Amino acid sequence: MKKLFLYTAFILLCYNCESYGKKVESGLVEVYYEDDVLKDKAQQIAKYLDDNEFTKDHITSFKIEKDSIYVVKMVVQEGAEKDASNDMAFLSIGYLLSLEVFNNEPINFQLCNNTFEVLKTIPVKSSEENN
């Protein structure tokens, strides 16, 4: 009975680890994606954020999706989405991703909890829309 419980727990743990999709990593940045079409963009996000040292001392998780526009989700510490002093920093990350990874396309940058539940959405317009 104990072996059956351990086996079942292991299967459930493996299943939960996969629930965010496939993952690419660069340094301390991990980016999940579900659609294989997004793998290249996920790799670009991970490399760009790692190369520019956006994460210095801990793993930071992102997820990319695409509906009508690209959606980049970032796991943040509890309460970070409520602190208005963080808004400019998150908007800046979104804007730089729009410019450097998404060819200046608008994106939705979403702040999420550790299960990628959306806490706050920050729409990022292209530089042409901002002028």
Backbone atoms as SQL, in Angstrom:
CREATE TABLE atoms (id INTEGER PRIMARY KEY, chain TEXT, resi INTEGER, resn TEXT, atom TEXT, x REAL, y REAL, z REAL);
INSERT INTO atoms VALUES
  (1, 'A', 1, 'MET', 'N', 0.827, -1.200, 0.000),
  (2, 'A', 1, 'MET', 'CA', 0.000, 0.000, 0.000),
  (3, 'A', 1, 'MET', 'C', 0.867, 1.258, 0.000),
  (4, 'A', 2, 'LYS', 'N', 1.946, 1.246, 0.799),
  (5, 'A', 2, 'LYS', 'CA', 2.827, 2.410, 0.873),
  (6, 'A', 2, 'LYS', 'C', 3.472, 2.679, -0.487),
  (7, 'A', 3, 'LYS', 'N', 3.885, 1.621, -1.204),
  (8, 'A', 3, 'LYS', 'CA', 4.494, 1.783, -2.528),
  (9, 'A', 3, 'LYS', 'C', 3.495, 2.381, -3.515),
  (10, 'A', 4, 'LEU', 'N', 2.240, 1.932, -3.436),
  (11, 'A', 4, 'LEU', 'CA', 1.204, 2.464, -4.319),
  (12, 'A', 4, 'LEU', 'C', 1.001, 3.955, -4.055),
  (13, 'A', 5, 'PHE', 'N', 0.980, 4.347, -2.776),
  (14, 'A', 5, 'PHE', 'CA', 0.827, 5.757, -2.427),
  (15, 'A', 5, 'PHE', 'C', 1.988, 6.584, -2.965),
  (16, 'A', 6, 'LEU', 'N', 3.216, 6.107, -2.762),
  (17, 'A', 6, 'LEU', 'CA', 4.386, 6.832, -3.245),
  (18, 'A', 6, 'LEU', 'C', 4.387, 6.942, -4.764),
  (19, 'A', 7, 'TYR', 'N', 4.021, 5.875, -5.442),
  (20, 'A', 7, 'TYR', 'CA', 3.958, 5.893, -6.910),
  (21, 'A', 7, 'TYR', 'C', 2.914, 6.898, -7.385),
  (22, 'A', 8, 'THR', 'N', 1.739, 6.879, -6.753),
  (23, 'A', 8, 'THR', 'CA', 0.672, 7.815, -7.120),
  (24, 'A', 8, 'THR', 'C', 1.111, 9.261, -6.859),
  (25, 'A', 9, 'ALA', 'N', 1.748, 9.496, -5.719),
  (26, 'A', 9, 'ALA', 'CA', 2.233, 10.845, -5.402),
  (27, 'A', 9, 'ALA', 'C', 3.257, 11.308, -6.431),
  (28, 'A', 10, 'PHE', 'N', 4.158, 10.407, -6.843),
  (29, 'A', 10, 'PHE', 'CA', 5.169, 10.754, -7.844),
  (30, 'A', 10, 'PHE', 'C', 4.516, 11.117, -9.171),
  (31, 'A', 11, 'ILE', 'N', 3.542, 10.339, -9.604),
  (32, 'A', 11, 'ILE', 'CA', 2.832, 10.612, -10.862),
  (33, 'A', 11, 'ILE', 'C', 2.137, 11.966, -10.792),
  (34, 'A', 12, 'LEU', 'N', 1.461, 12.240, -9.688),
  (35, 'A', 12, 'LEU', 'CA', 0.773, 13.528, -9.543),
  (36, 'A', 12, 'LEU', 'C', 1.764, 14.685, -9.537),
  (37, 'A', 13, 'LEU', 'N', 2.893, 14.509, -8.871),
  (38, 'A', 13, 'LEU', 'CA', 3.916, 15.551, -8.848),
  (39, 'A', 13, 'LEU', 'C', 4.430, 15.823, -10.253),
  (40, 'A', 14, 'CYS', 'N', 4.713, 14.777, -10.999),
  (41, 'A', 14, 'CYS', 'CA', 5.188, 14.950, -12.382),
  (42, 'A', 14, 'CYS', 'C', 4.132, 15.610, -13.250),
  (43, 'A', 15, 'TYR', 'N', 2.872, 15.222, -13.057),
  (44, 'A', 15, 'TYR', 'CA', 1.796, 15.821, -13.830),
  (45, 'A', 15, 'TYR', 'C', 1.689, 17.314, -13.543),
  (46, 'A', 16, 'ASN', 'N', 1.753, 17.701, -12.273),
  (47, 'A', 16, 'ASN', 'CA', 1.654, 19.111, -11.903),
  (48, 'A', 16, 'ASN', 'C', 2.826, 19.918, -12.425),
  (49, 'A', 17, 'CYS', 'N', 4.012, 19.334, -12.492),
  (50, 'A', 17, 'CYS', 'CA', 5.176, 20.051, -13.009),
  (51, 'A', 17, 'CYS', 'C', 5.024, 20.378, -14.479),
  (52, 'A', 18, 'GLU', 'N', 4.294, 19.573, -15.188),
  (53, 'A', 18, 'GLU', 'CA', 4.124, 19.744, -16.617),
  (54, 'A', 18, 'GLU', 'C', 2.934, 20.640, -16.957),
  (55, 'A', 19, 'SER', 'N', 2.113, 21.007, -15.984),
  (56, 'A', 19, 'SER', 'CA', 0.860, 21.682, -16.279),
  (57, 'A', 19, 'SER', 'C', 1.031, 23.083, -16.860),
  (58, 'A', 20, 'TYR', 'N', 2.199, 23.666, -16.763),
  (59, 'A', 20, 'TYR', 'CA', 2.414, 25.001, -17.312),
  (60, 'A', 20, 'TYR', 'C', 2.924, 24.933, -18.743),
  (61, 'A', 21, 'GLY', 'N', 3.186, 23.761, -19.250),
  (62, 'A', 21, 'GLY', 'CA', 3.667, 23.589, -20.609),
  (63, 'A', 21, 'GLY', 'C', 5.134, 23.212, -20.624),
  (64, 'A', 22, 'LYS', 'N', 5.725, 23.364, -21.781),
  (65, 'A', 22, 'LYS', 'CA', 7.153, 23.083, -21.946),
  (66, 'A', 22, 'LYS', 'C', 7.937, 24.283, -21.430),
  (67, 'A', 23, 'LYS', 'N', 9.227, 24.062, -21.151),
  (68, 'A', 23, 'LYS', 'CA', 10.017, 25.131, -20.523),
  (69, 'A', 23, 'LYS', 'C', 11.366, 25.263, -21.206),
  (70, 'A', 24, 'VAL', 'N', 11.782, 26.523, -21.392),
  (71, 'A', 24, 'VAL', 'CA', 13.156, 26.834, -21.794),
  (72, 'A', 24, 'VAL', 'C', 13.773, 27.659, -20.678),
  (73, 'A', 25, 'GLU', 'N', 15.103, 27.591, -20.569),
  (74, 'A', 25, 'GLU', 'CA', 15.796, 28.307, -19.502),
  (75, 'A', 25, 'GLU', 'C', 17.049, 28.989, -20.036),
  (76, 'A', 26, 'SER', 'N', 17.384, 30.088, -19.410),
  (77, 'A', 26, 'SER', 'CA', 18.648, 30.770, -19.655),
  (78, 'A', 26, 'SER', 'C', 19.046, 31.400, -18.327),
  (79, 'A', 27, 'GLY', 'N', 20.119, 30.898, -17.733),
  (80, 'A', 27, 'GLY', 'CA', 20.524, 31.399, -16.419),
  (81, 'A', 27, 'GLY', 'C', 19.424, 31.194, -15.412),
  (82, 'A', 28, 'LEU', 'N', 18.978, 32.275, -14.783),
  (83, 'A', 28, 'LEU', 'CA', 17.941, 32.201, -13.764),
  (84, 'A', 28, 'LEU', 'C', 16.544, 32.525, -14.296),
  (85, 'A', 29, 'VAL', 'N', 16.396, 32.538, -15.622),
  (86, 'A', 29, 'VAL', 'CA', 15.103, 32.836, -16.237),
  (87, 'A', 29, 'VAL', 'C', 14.538, 31.558, -16.838),
  (88, 'A', 30, 'GLU', 'N', 13.285, 31.251, -16.492),
  (89, 'A', 30, 'GLU', 'CA', 12.602, 30.126, -17.113),
  (90, 'A', 30, 'GLU', 'C', 11.323, 30.647, -17.754),
  (91, 'A', 31, 'VAL', 'N', 11.078, 30.168, -18.983),
  (92, 'A', 31, 'VAL', 'CA', 9.898, 30.610, -19.725),
  (93, 'A', 31, 'VAL', 'C', 9.126, 29.379, -20.184),
  (94, 'A', 32, 'TYR', 'N', 7.860, 29.318, -19.800),
  (95, 'A', 32, 'TYR', 'CA', 6.982, 28.229, -20.193),
  (96, 'A', 32, 'TYR', 'C', 6.202, 28.628, -21.433),
  (97, 'A', 33, 'TYR', 'N', 5.859, 27.626, -22.229),
  (98, 'A', 33, 'TYR', 'CA', 5.025, 27.829, -23.405),
  (99, 'A', 33, 'TYR', 'C', 4.289, 26.525, -23.669),
  (100, 'A', 34, 'GLU', 'N', 3.123, 26.601, -24.266),
  (101, 'A', 34, 'GLU', 'CA', 2.365, 25.394, -24.574),
  (102, 'A', 34, 'GLU', 'C', 2.375, 25.096, -26.063),
  (103, 'A', 35, 'ASP', 'N', 2.287, 26.110, -26.873),
  (104, 'A', 35, 'ASP', 'CA', 2.246, 25.941, -28.322),
  (105, 'A', 35, 'ASP', 'C', 3.674, 25.945, -28.871),
  (106, 'A', 36, 'ASP', 'N', 4.054, 24.910, -29.609),
  (107, 'A', 36, 'ASP', 'CA', 5.418, 24.816, -30.147),
  (108, 'A', 36, 'ASP', 'C', 5.799, 26.006, -31.019),
  (109, 'A', 37, 'VAL', 'N', 4.813, 26.685, -31.587),
  (110, 'A', 37, 'VAL', 'CA', 5.070, 27.872, -32.403),
  (111, 'A', 37, 'VAL', 'C', 5.714, 28.972, -31.557),
  (112, 'A', 38, 'LEU', 'N', 5.495, 28.940, -30.250),
  (113, 'A', 38, 'LEU', 'CA', 6.001, 29.975, -29.346),
  (114, 'A', 38, 'LEU', 'C', 7.375, 29.650, -28.761),
  (115, 'A', 39, 'LYS', 'N', 7.936, 28.493, -29.091),
  (116, 'A', 39, 'LYS', 'CA', 9.217, 28.088, -28.508),
  (117, 'A', 39, 'LYS', 'C', 10.321, 29.098, -28.805),
  (118, 'A', 40, 'ASP', 'N', 10.407, 29.571, -30.037),
  (119, 'A', 40, 'ASP', 'CA', 11.450, 30.536, -30.407),
  (120, 'A', 40, 'ASP', 'C', 11.316, 31.825, -29.606),
  (121, 'A', 41, 'LYS', 'N', 10.096, 32.317, -29.456),
  (122, 'A', 41, 'LYS', 'CA', 9.865, 33.536, -28.670),
  (123, 'A', 41, 'LYS', 'C', 10.207, 33.297, -27.197),
  (124, 'A', 42, 'ALA', 'N', 9.871, 32.124, -26.684),
  (125, 'A', 42, 'ALA', 'CA', 10.199, 31.792, -25.290),
  (126, 'A', 42, 'ALA', 'C', 11.712, 31.804, -25.092),
  (127, 'A', 43, 'GLN', 'N', 12.451, 31.243, -26.031),
  (128, 'A', 43, 'GLN', 'CA', 13.912, 31.246, -25.947),
  (129, 'A', 43, 'GLN', 'C', 14.466, 32.670, -26.017),
  (130, 'A', 44, 'GLN', 'N', 13.877, 33.498, -26.877),
  (131, 'A', 44, 'GLN', 'CA', 14.325, 34.886, -26.999),
  (132, 'A', 44, 'GLN', 'C', 14.074, 35.659, -25.698),
  (133, 'A', 45, 'ILE', 'N', 12.917, 35.437, -25.094),
  (134, 'A', 45, 'ILE', 'CA', 12.604, 36.112, -23.830),
  (135, 'A', 45, 'ILE', 'C', 13.616, 35.713, -22.768),
  (136, 'A', 46, 'ALA', 'N', 13.842, 34.411, -22.624),
  (137, 'A', 46, 'ALA', 'CA', 14.767, 33.918, -21.599),
  (138, 'A', 46, 'ALA', 'C', 16.156, 34.489, -21.802),
  (139, 'A', 47, 'LYS', 'N', 16.648, 34.450, -23.031),
  (140, 'A', 47, 'LYS', 'CA', 17.998, 34.937, -23.316),
  (141, 'A', 47, 'LYS', 'C', 18.093, 36.443, -23.089),
  (142, 'A', 48, 'TYR', 'N', 17.108, 37.207, -23.578),
  (143, 'A', 48, 'TYR', 'CA', 17.142, 38.657, -23.423),
  (144, 'A', 48, 'TYR', 'C', 17.151, 39.060, -21.944),
  (145, 'A', 49, 'LEU', 'N', 16.250, 38.471, -21.163),
  (146, 'A', 49, 'LEU', 'CA', 16.171, 38.838, -19.745),
  (147, 'A', 49, 'LEU', 'C', 17.411, 38.390, -18.979),
  (148, 'A', 50, 'ASP', 'N', 17.961, 37.222, -19.338),
  (149, 'A', 50, 'ASP', 'CA', 19.175, 36.742, -18.675),
  (150, 'A', 50, 'ASP', 'C', 20.374, 37.603, -19.062),
  (151, 'A', 51, 'ASP', 'N', 20.521, 37.901, -20.348),
  (152, 'A', 51, 'ASP', 'CA', 21.647, 38.721, -20.819),
  (153, 'A', 51, 'ASP', 'C', 21.655, 40.101, -20.183),
  (154, 'A', 52, 'ASN', 'N', 20.465, 40.623, -19.885),
  (155, 'A', 52, 'ASN', 'CA', 20.360, 41.969, -19.326),
  (156, 'A', 52, 'ASN', 'C', 20.176, 41.957, -17.811),
  (157, 'A', 53, 'GLU', 'N', 20.423, 40.822, -17.209),
  (158, 'A', 53, 'GLU', 'CA', 20.443, 40.664, -15.753),
  (159, 'A', 53, 'GLU', 'C', 19.203, 41.204, -15.048),
  (160, 'A', 54, 'PHE', 'N', 18.023, 40.905, -15.607),
  (161, 'A', 54, 'PHE', 'CA', 16.792, 41.300, -14.935),
  (162, 'A', 54, 'PHE', 'C', 16.561, 40.480, -13.677),
  (163, 'A', 55, 'THR', 'N', 17.139, 39.275, -13.644),
  (164, 'A', 55, 'THR', 'CA', 17.040, 38.437, -12.451),
  (165, 'A', 55, 'THR', 'C', 18.450, 38.158, -11.973),
  (166, 'A', 56, 'LYS', 'N', 18.765, 38.588, -10.767),
  (167, 'A', 56, 'LYS', 'CA', 20.140, 38.501, -10.292),
  (168, 'A', 56, 'LYS', 'C', 20.365, 37.409, -9.262),
  (169, 'A', 57, 'ASP', 'N', 19.376, 37.131, -8.418),
  (170, 'A', 57, 'ASP', 'CA', 19.655, 36.212, -7.325),
  (171, 'A', 57, 'ASP', 'C', 18.642, 35.097, -7.124),
  (172, 'A', 58, 'HIS', 'N', 17.634, 35.007, -7.980),
  (173, 'A', 58, 'HIS', 'CA', 16.666, 33.920, -7.851),
  (174, 'A', 58, 'HIS', 'C', 16.023, 33.624, -9.208),
  (175, 'A', 59, 'ILE', 'N', 15.515, 32.422, -9.340),
  (176, 'A', 59, 'ILE', 'CA', 14.846, 32.023, -10.583),
  (177, 'A', 59, 'ILE', 'C', 13.573, 32.839, -10.735),
  (178, 'A', 60, 'THR', 'N', 13.373, 33.360, -11.930),
  (179, 'A', 60, 'THR', 'CA', 12.154, 34.089, -12.245),
  (180, 'A', 60, 'THR', 'C', 11.433, 33.343, -13.358),
  (181, 'A', 61, 'SER', 'N', 10.140, 33.108, -13.155),
  (182, 'A', 61, 'SER', 'CA', 9.340, 32.330, -14.101),
  (183, 'A', 61, 'SER', 'C', 8.437, 33.224, -14.930),
  (184, 'A', 62, 'PHE', 'N', 8.388, 32.898, -16.215),
  (185, 'A', 62, 'PHE', 'CA', 7.535, 33.590, -17.175),
  (186, 'A', 62, 'PHE', 'C', 6.753, 32.539, -17.954),
  (187, 'A', 63, 'LYS', 'N', 5.687, 32.972, -18.597),
  (188, 'A', 63, 'LYS', 'CA', 4.948, 32.118, -19.511),
  (189, 'A', 63, 'LYS', 'C', 4.508, 32.982, -20.677),
  (190, 'A', 64, 'ILE', 'N', 4.624, 32.435, -21.880),
  (191, 'A', 64, 'ILE', 'CA', 4.187, 33.158, -23.070),
  (192, 'A', 64, 'ILE', 'C', 2.984, 32.449, -23.669),
  (193, 'A', 65, 'GLU', 'N', 2.013, 33.247, -24.081),
  (194, 'A', 65, 'GLU', 'CA', 0.820, 32.762, -24.763),
  (195, 'A', 65, 'GLU', 'C', 0.529, 33.714, -25.912),
  (196, 'A', 66, 'LYS', 'N', -0.371, 33.302, -26.765),
  (197, 'A', 66, 'LYS', 'CA', -0.777, 34.205, -27.850),
  (198, 'A', 66, 'LYS', 'C', -2.264, 34.037, -28.064),
  (199, 'A', 67, 'ASP', 'N', -2.986, 35.142, -27.966),
  (200, 'A', 67, 'ASP', 'CA', -4.382, 35.153, -28.400),
  (201, 'A', 67, 'ASP', 'C', -4.429, 36.141, -29.554),
  (202, 'A', 68, 'SER', 'N', -5.102, 37.245, -29.444),
  (203, 'A', 68, 'SER', 'CA', -5.046, 38.236, -30.522),
  (204, 'A', 68, 'SER', 'C', -3.701, 38.957, -30.529),
  (205, 'A', 69, 'ILE', 'N', -3.054, 39.050, -29.354),
  (206, 'A', 69, 'ILE', 'CA', -1.704, 39.593, -29.244),
  (207, 'A', 69, 'ILE', 'C', -0.903, 38.672, -28.319),
  (208, 'A', 70, 'TYR', 'N', 0.395, 38.903, -28.248),
  (209, 'A', 70, 'TYR', 'CA', 1.226, 38.117, -27.336),
  (210, 'A', 70, 'TYR', 'C', 0.912, 38.503, -25.895),
  (211, 'A', 71, 'VAL', 'N', 0.942, 37.502, -25.034),
  (212, 'A', 71, 'VAL', 'CA', 0.746, 37.689, -23.604),
  (213, 'A', 71, 'VAL', 'C', 1.977, 37.121, -22.909),
  (214, 'A', 72, 'VAL', 'N', 2.642, 37.952, -22.110),
  (215, 'A', 72, 'VAL', 'CA', 3.793, 37.506, -21.336),
  (216, 'A', 72, 'VAL', 'C', 3.398, 37.599, -19.867),
  (217, 'A', 73, 'LYS', 'N', 3.436, 36.441, -19.200),
  (218, 'A', 73, 'LYS', 'CA', 3.084, 36.368, -17.789),
  (219, 'A', 73, 'LYS', 'C', 4.363, 36.260, -16.976),
  (220, 'A', 74, 'MET', 'N', 4.412, 36.984, -15.865),
  (221, 'A', 74, 'MET', 'CA', 5.572, 36.965, -14.975),
  (222, 'A', 74, 'MET', 'C', 5.108, 36.659, -13.559),
  (223, 'A', 75, 'VAL', 'N', 5.737, 35.687, -12.930),
  (224, 'A', 75, 'VAL', 'CA', 5.437, 35.379, -11.532),
  (225, 'A', 75, 'VAL', 'C', 6.093, 36.440, -10.659),
  (226, 'A', 76, 'VAL', 'N', 5.284, 37.040, -9.787),
  (227, 'A', 76, 'VAL', 'CA', 5.787, 38.078, -8.879),
  (228, 'A', 76, 'VAL', 'C', 5.481, 37.685, -7.442),
  (229, 'A', 77, 'GLN', 'N', 6.197, 38.314, -6.518),
  (230, 'A', 77, 'GLN', 'CA', 5.941, 38.079, -5.094),
  (231, 'A', 77, 'GLN', 'C', 4.569, 38.610, -4.732),
  (232, 'A', 78, 'GLU', 'N', 3.958, 37.968, -3.766),
  (233, 'A', 78, 'GLU', 'CA', 2.642, 38.379, -3.304),
  (234, 'A', 78, 'GLU', 'C', 2.645, 39.852, -2.914),
  (235, 'A', 79, 'GLY', 'N', 1.701, 40.596, -3.435),
  (236, 'A', 79, 'GLY', 'CA', 1.561, 42.014, -3.124),
  (237, 'A', 79, 'GLY', 'C', 2.279, 42.950, -4.075),
  (238, 'A', 80, 'ALA', 'N', 3.196, 42.434, -4.898),
  (239, 'A', 80, 'ALA', 'CA', 3.947, 43.307, -5.814),
  (240, 'A', 80, 'ALA', 'C', 3.034, 43.998, -6.813),
  (241, 'A', 81, 'GLU', 'N', 1.950, 43.332, -7.187),
  (242, 'A', 81, 'GLU', 'CA', 1.023, 43.908, -8.161),
  (243, 'A', 81, 'GLU', 'C', 0.236, 45.073, -7.576),
  (244, 'A', 82, 'LYS', 'N', 0.164, 45.170, -6.258),
  (245, 'A', 82, 'LYS', 'CA', -0.592, 46.232, -5.588),
  (246, 'A', 82, 'LYS', 'C', 0.253, 47.459, -5.291),
  (247, 'A', 83, 'ASP', 'N', 1.553, 47.309, -5.344),
  (248, 'A', 83, 'ASP', 'CA', 2.470, 48.394, -5.011),
  (249, 'A', 83, 'ASP', 'C', 2.687, 49.267, -6.245),
  (250, 'A', 84, 'ALA', 'N', 2.086, 50.453, -6.244),
  (251, 'A', 84, 'ALA', 'CA', 2.156, 51.350, -7.398),
  (252, 'A', 84, 'ALA', 'C', 3.585, 51.751, -7.745),
  (253, 'A', 85, 'SER', 'N', 4.480, 51.699, -6.772),
  (254, 'A', 85, 'SER', 'CA', 5.869, 52.075, -7.065),
  (255, 'A', 85, 'SER', 'C', 6.547, 51.053, -7.988),
  (256, 'A', 86, 'ASN', 'N', 5.960, 49.866, -8.139),
  (257, 'A', 86, 'ASN', 'CA', 6.502, 48.855, -9.052),
  (258, 'A', 86, 'ASN', 'C', 5.999, 48.999, -10.485),
  (259, 'A', 87, 'ASP', 'N', 4.936, 49.773, -10.685),
  (260, 'A', 87, 'ASP', 'CA', 4.294, 49.842, -11.997),
  (261, 'A', 87, 'ASP', 'C', 5.247, 50.241, -13.116),
  (262, 'A', 88, 'MET', 'N', 6.077, 51.239, -12.887),
  (263, 'A', 88, 'MET', 'CA', 6.980, 51.700, -13.931),
  (264, 'A', 88, 'MET', 'C', 8.012, 50.629, -14.278),
  (265, 'A', 89, 'ALA', 'N', 8.500, 49.911, -13.282),
  (266, 'A', 89, 'ALA', 'CA', 9.481, 48.848, -13.544),
  (267, 'A', 89, 'ALA', 'C', 8.857, 47.742, -14.386),
  (268, 'A', 90, 'PHE', 'N', 7.642, 47.316, -14.045),
  (269, 'A', 90, 'PHE', 'CA', 6.979, 46.262, -14.815),
  (270, 'A', 90, 'PHE', 'C', 6.627, 46.746, -16.219),
  (271, 'A', 91, 'LEU', 'N', 6.170, 47.988, -16.332),
  (272, 'A', 91, 'LEU', 'CA', 5.880, 48.548, -17.647),
  (273, 'A', 91, 'LEU', 'C', 7.154, 48.610, -18.486),
  (274, 'A', 92, 'SER', 'N', 8.270, 48.951, -17.879),
  (275, 'A', 92, 'SER', 'CA', 9.552, 49.017, -18.590),
  (276, 'A', 92, 'SER', 'C', 9.977, 47.648, -19.112),
  (277, 'A', 93, 'ILE', 'N', 9.831, 46.619, -18.285),
  (278, 'A', 93, 'ILE', 'CA', 10.171, 45.260, -18.742),
  (279, 'A', 93, 'ILE', 'C', 9.288, 44.878, -19.920),
  (280, 'A', 94, 'GLY', 'N', 8.000, 45.127, -19.804),
  (281, 'A', 94, 'GLY', 'CA', 7.079, 44.823, -20.901),
  (282, 'A', 94, 'GLY', 'C', 7.425, 45.580, -22.171),
  (283, 'A', 95, 'TYR', 'N', 7.731, 46.852, -22.023),
  (284, 'A', 95, 'TYR', 'CA', 8.074, 47.683, -23.184),
  (285, 'A', 95, 'TYR', 'C', 9.361, 47.181, -23.856),
  (286, 'A', 96, 'LEU', 'N', 10.373, 46.839, -23.056),
  (287, 'A', 96, 'LEU', 'CA', 11.621, 46.324, -23.621),
  (288, 'A', 96, 'LEU', 'C', 11.401, 44.986, -24.322),
  (289, 'A', 97, 'LEU', 'N', 10.568, 44.120, -23.757),
  (290, 'A', 97, 'LEU', 'CA', 10.250, 42.860, -24.433),
  (291, 'A', 97, 'LEU', 'C', 9.531, 43.121, -25.744),
  (292, 'A', 98, 'SER', 'N', 8.602, 44.075, -25.735),
  (293, 'A', 98, 'SER', 'CA', 7.902, 44.438, -26.970),
  (294, 'A', 98, 'SER', 'C', 8.897, 44.864, -28.045),
  (295, 'A', 99, 'LEU', 'N', 9.836, 45.715, -27.671),
  (296, 'A', 99, 'LEU', 'CA', 10.822, 46.213, -28.636),
  (297, 'A', 99, 'LEU', 'C', 11.816, 45.142, -29.087),
  (298, 'A', 100, 'GLU', 'N', 12.380, 44.416, -28.132),
  (299, 'A', 100, 'GLU', 'CA', 13.510, 43.538, -28.416),
  (300, 'A', 100, 'GLU', 'C', 13.124, 42.130, -28.870),
  (301, 'A', 101, 'VAL', 'N', 11.982, 41.650, -28.443),
  (302, 'A', 101, 'VAL', 'CA', 11.595, 40.275, -28.762),
  (303, 'A', 101, 'VAL', 'C', 10.431, 40.226, -29.752),
  (304, 'A', 102, 'PHE', 'N', 9.512, 41.158, -29.630),
  (305, 'A', 102, 'PHE', 'CA', 8.280, 41.101, -30.419),
  (306, 'A', 102, 'PHE', 'C', 8.207, 42.145, -31.529),
  (307, 'A', 103, 'ASN', 'N', 9.348, 42.634, -31.959),
  (308, 'A', 103, 'ASN', 'CA', 9.411, 43.583, -33.088),
  (309, 'A', 103, 'ASN', 'C', 8.476, 44.768, -32.928),
  (310, 'A', 104, 'ASN', 'N', 8.426, 45.304, -31.705),
  (311, 'A', 104, 'ASN', 'CA', 7.647, 46.498, -31.404),
  (312, 'A', 104, 'ASN', 'C', 6.135, 46.283, -31.485),
  (313, 'A', 105, 'GLU', 'N', 5.699, 45.039, -31.402),
  (314, 'A', 105, 'GLU', 'CA', 4.262, 44.762, -31.377),
  (315, 'A', 105, 'GLU', 'C', 3.725, 45.026, -29.975),
  (316, 'A', 106, 'PRO', 'N', 2.444, 45.399, -29.866),
  (317, 'A', 106, 'PRO', 'CA', 1.860, 45.548, -28.529),
  (318, 'A', 106, 'PRO', 'C', 1.761, 44.171, -27.866),
  (319, 'A', 107, 'ILE', 'N', 1.903, 44.137, -26.545),
  (320, 'A', 107, 'ILE', 'CA', 1.753, 42.899, -25.787),
  (321, 'A', 107, 'ILE', 'C', 0.959, 43.193, -24.519),
  (322, 'A', 108, 'ASN', 'N', 0.446, 42.153, -23.928),
  (323, 'A', 108, 'ASN', 'CA', -0.111, 42.264, -22.583),
  (324, 'A', 108, 'ASN', 'C', 0.898, 41.636, -21.641),
  (325, 'A', 109, 'PHE', 'N', 1.382, 42.405, -20.699),
  (326, 'A', 109, 'PHE', 'CA', 2.327, 41.935, -19.695),
  (327, 'A', 109, 'PHE', 'C', 1.520, 41.691, -18.436),
  (328, 'A', 110, 'GLN', 'N', 1.475, 40.447, -17.974),
  (329, 'A', 110, 'GLN', 'CA', 0.620, 40.109, -16.849),
  (330, 'A', 110, 'GLN', 'C', 1.447, 39.675, -15.639),
  (331, 'A', 111, 'LEU', 'N', 1.107, 40.231, -14.501),
  (332, 'A', 111, 'LEU', 'CA', 1.727, 39.852, -13.237),
  (333, 'A', 111, 'LEU', 'C', 0.885, 38.736, -12.641),
  (334, 'A', 112, 'CYS', 'N', 1.548, 37.655, -12.215),
  (335, 'A', 112, 'CYS', 'CA', 0.840, 36.449, -11.799),
  (336, 'A', 112, 'CYS', 'C', 1.371, 35.918, -10.475),
  (337, 'A', 113, 'ASN', 'N', 0.559, 35.059, -9.856),
  (338, 'A', 113, 'ASN', 'CA', 1.038, 34.335, -8.686),
  (339, 'A', 113, 'ASN', 'C', 1.853, 33.130, -9.163),
  (340, 'A', 114, 'ASN', 'N', 2.284, 32.290, -8.245),
  (341, 'A', 114, 'ASN', 'CA', 3.180, 31.193, -8.626),
  (342, 'A', 114, 'ASN', 'C', 2.511, 30.060, -9.395),
  (343, 'A', 115, 'THR', 'N', 1.205, 30.179, -9.657),
  (344, 'A', 115, 'THR', 'CA', 0.532, 29.213, -10.527),
  (345, 'A', 115, 'THR', 'C', 0.038, 29.877, -11.815),
  (346, 'A', 116, 'PHE', 'N', 0.593, 31.037, -12.115),
  (347, 'A', 116, 'PHE', 'CA', 0.274, 31.824, -13.309),
  (348, 'A', 116, 'PHE', 'C', -1.169, 32.308, -13.338),
  (349, 'A', 117, 'GLU', 'N', -1.777, 32.459, -12.162),
  (350, 'A', 117, 'GLU', 'CA', -3.081, 33.105, -12.077),
  (351, 'A', 117, 'GLU', 'C', -2.850, 34.604, -12.189),
  (352, 'A', 118, 'VAL', 'N', -3.552, 35.255, -13.106),
  (353, 'A', 118, 'VAL', 'CA', -3.324, 36.669, -13.392),
  (354, 'A', 118, 'VAL', 'C', -3.807, 37.535, -12.236),
  (355, 'A', 119, 'LEU', 'N', -2.893, 38.397, -11.763),
  (356, 'A', 119, 'LEU', 'CA', -3.201, 39.348, -10.695),
  (357, 'A', 119, 'LEU', 'C', -3.417, 40.752, -11.247),
  (358, 'A', 120, 'LYS', 'N', -2.684, 41.067, -12.316),
  (359, 'A', 120, 'LYS', 'CA', -2.768, 42.407, -12.903),
  (360, 'A', 120, 'LYS', 'C', -2.265, 42.349, -14.339),
  (361, 'A', 121, 'THR', 'N', -2.943, 43.038, -15.231),
  (362, 'A', 121, 'THR', 'CA', -2.523, 43.120, -16.628),
  (363, 'A', 121, 'THR', 'C', -2.044, 44.522, -16.931),
  (364, 'A', 122, 'ILE', 'N', -0.886, 44.596, -17.566),
  (365, 'A', 122, 'ILE', 'CA', -0.312, 45.873, -17.982),
  (366, 'A', 122, 'ILE', 'C', -0.230, 45.862, -19.500),
  (367, 'A', 123, 'PRO', 'N', -1.144, 46.575, -20.179),
  (368, 'A', 123, 'PRO', 'CA', -1.071, 46.621, -21.635),
  (369, 'A', 123, 'PRO', 'C', 0.151, 47.444, -22.064),
  (370, 'A', 124, 'VAL', 'N', 0.910, 46.913, -22.987),
  (371, 'A', 124, 'VAL', 'CA', 2.093, 47.602, -23.494),
  (372, 'A', 124, 'VAL', 'C', 1.857, 47.904, -24.957),
  (373, 'A', 125, 'LYS', 'N', 1.775, 49.188, -25.273),
  (374, 'A', 125, 'LYS', 'CA', 1.529, 49.610, -26.646),
  (375, 'A', 125, 'LYS', 'C', 2.845, 49.663, -27.412),
  (376, 'A', 126, 'SER', 'N', 2.749, 49.561, -28.716),
  (377, 'A', 126, 'SER', 'CA', 3.954, 49.722, -29.546),
  (378, 'A', 126, 'SER', 'C', 4.389, 51.181, -29.457),
  (379, 'A', 127, 'SER', 'N', 5.639, 51.437, -29.836),
  (380, 'A', 127, 'SER', 'CA', 6.148, 52.818, -29.748),
  (381, 'A', 127, 'SER', 'C', 5.379, 53.742, -30.693),
  (382, 'A', 128, 'GLU', 'N', 4.858, 53.230, -31.792),
  (383, 'A', 128, 'GLU', 'CA', 4.062, 54.069, -32.707),
  (384, 'A', 128, 'GLU', 'C', 2.759, 54.496, -32.053),
  (385, 'A', 129, 'GLU', 'N', 2.157, 53.592, -31.261),
  (386, 'A', 129, 'GLU', 'CA', 0.899, 53.916, -30.581),
  (387, 'A', 129, 'GLU', 'C', 1.109, 54.918, -29.463),
  (388, 'A', 130, 'ASN', 'N', 2.317, 54.970, -28.896),
  (389, 'A', 130, 'ASN', 'CA', 2.610, 55.903, -27.813),
  (390, 'A', 130, 'ASN', 'C', 2.844, 57.333, -28.303),
  (391, 'A', 131, 'ASN', 'N', 3.109, 57.499, -29.576),
  (392, 'A', 131, 'ASN', 'CA', 3.384, 58.849, -30.114),
  (393, 'A', 131, 'ASN', 'C', 2.134, 59.552, -30.555);
